[in-house]
Amino acid sequence: MLDIRKRIFIALGVIAGIIIAIVLWYLYSGQGNNNVEQNQSNNQVNSQTGEQNNNTVNSNVPLTVIKETPEDYAKQVARTFVERFATYSNQNDNRNIEDAVSMSTDMMVKWLKTQIQPLNNEYSGVTTKVIASRVEKIDEGSAKVSVETQQIWENTTTQETKQRLGSVDLVKVEGEWKVDGFYWGK
């Protein structure tokens, strides 16, 4: 006679086998493929009118990729820089500066290195999130992006939330936007 442990393993094996068989039957019987093909045809773009037919929503259907504009790219670089550089603590060994260096011009890297914070046993730090950004000016080689941030300043005893405005100067270096200046507003 089989002991209880062996009976449980056998029962679980049979159940797993049935589930696998059902999934395989579903996939290979055409049921799964028909749904994907139907949804893909429902999401086709009419090449003459430019209208898109979205009768159904299916997460398996790839969405059309919208081309990123130079303004969008400049805003994204500015946003990423500000969040990386302005989020720091006195106990993270200045990783925020290391994270910002790869996004910066040589002149900006020199300035970043002057911003190194000393380590301290008593914790203090700032978490920065860009909540809005706007391109003030842009041309082929430079851009100026203003950012609005929300910062959470905290130490071992207090926490305070502030909003700050900033400005990021960008220049194109070898076809890529690099940060050439960062200024907090008044």
C-alpha positions, 0 to 999 in steps of 0.5 A: 500500500502506498503511503500518503506522501506518494499518493499526494505526489501522484495526484499532483503529477496527474493534475499538472499533466492535465493542465499542461495537456489543456494548455497545449490543446488550446495553443495548437488547436488554433484557438489562441492564434485566432484571437491574436490574428483577429485582434491584429486585423482589428488594430490595422491602420487604414493607409489612405485615411490614417485612421486606426480601427481599435475595436478590441484591446489586447495586450498581446498586440504590439502598439504602433511606436510613436517617433520621439521628437527632439523636444521629447528627447531633450526633456527626457535627458533633462528629467533623468539628469535632474532626478539622478543628480538631485537625489542623494544622501550623505551615506550613498558615497556620492553615487548621484554624481557618478550617475550624472557624469555619463550624461554630462559634458566635460565642463559639467563633469568638473562642476559635478565633482565640486558637489561631492558631499562628505559622508556622515553617520547621521542620515540626511538625504533628498529624493527628487522627482521631476513632475513637469518639464518644458522646452524653453528653446531648442535648435540643432545644437543646444536646448534649454529645459525648465523643470519643476520638481518635488523633493522630499528632504529627510533626516533621522528626525524629520521629513519635509516636501518641497517644490523647486524649479530648475533649468537644464542647459543641453548641448549636442555632443556627437549627436547625443544630448549632454547636460552642460549646465544645471541651475536651481531657480529662486 
